[in-house]
């Protein structure tokens, strides 16, 4: 959301990320005087750059990605002869505010980025293709081909900012939340005497005794905010992480039909209505306290004393304060600190970050699958066959033959025969609508034909091995 004209705050964007493609491998033969065929020396291509999100405490908004939603990393460079490996593409590191949530298009949470320096790779660069030097073996001494680089990931993700604060100040517009956070901390929010002054969540750091905590001033809620009225719906996500809620109630309002108790009930109803999207930690269950603000005004003080018993009957702690004169702020800050400290003490001890490797068991999931899709027509799916297709230069017959060898060793030929494929069968690799189509001829020798020997060999090199 962009707030106001000339917006300076955005807390939800769709980001289009394109990682770099891998560089192609090089097919080259070393030549020098008296040794015209010195063997393959084509090097590998470089890896494509990643697109990475990284938490930066200096960032406060997603505005930059609202203005420029397309981000692309650079491609890897192709390999060269003389065993000169292509340079890797440069990663694109995108700074995001603390508390950024990454979701896919379906709304599934992919990452919750909390803490300075936390990283998440949203698009991985493609691997570089192998050069013919890396493809050479004892039986294939002079490959006349190299593998192509793999394409980098292309991905759309939704970024949502949820402020990281211990205490959230909630209340009607102009209830004095911005003034209160300015008085409690060193924050300097925009303050004026009209509704919706606050168009961004303000954060302030407060110290009380040995406890230091953050306070979020959430833009004013109104009745119907959970249904999209006013600004509240867009900013309710900013209090999802808060352990404590503080109702800031305006005791000096002159609006007809409003008083601290009715204001409290309206905000509570909106919080309960928003609970349906939160699941495990509903807002309505969180500890809260009541702040009766603006008691420096005589009539407001009288009203605060009148309504205080009503809130205390509900088991709520009540504080009469004035952001203008700072009356009652010390007691309020220590009460907030105690509630935050109690919540922190209830949390399980933090565990060290561990990277768990779970290798697939031997004989586990199949690496490919053959499906019959029609009369003598078959579809092959699987990560390996599809990846090998991307690496193959179909303009090079030897490269196509190498692909056939790889598929044969994987067991594709045998699987097709077992599935009943006959000579001349139409074989597709990939997905229907986006597949490479072959005519299958099982009687052709995969070792190749011609006078130069099996594919990938050259008898002229026999004396130079």
Secondary structure, DSSP 8 states (H G I E B T S, - for coil): -B-TTTT--B-EEEEEEE----------B--BTTBS---B----------EEEEE-TT---SHHHHH--EEE-------BTTTB-------EEEEE-TTEEEE-TT--EEEEE-STT-EEEEE--------HHHH--SS--S-S---------EEEEEEEE----SEEEE-STTSSHHHHHHHHSS------SSTT---S-EEEEEEETTEEEEEEE-----TTGGGT-TTHHHHGGGGTT-SEEEEEEETT---TT--HHHHHHHHHHHHHHHGGGTTTS-GGGSEEEEEEE-TTSHHHHHHHHHHHHHHHHTT-EEEE--TTT-TTHHHHHHHHHHHHHHHHHHS--------------TT-S-S-EEEEEETTEEEEE-HHHHHHHHH--TT-HHHHHHHHHHHHHHTHHHHHHHTT--TTEEEEEEETTEEEEEEE-TTS-TT--STT-STT--GGGGGG-
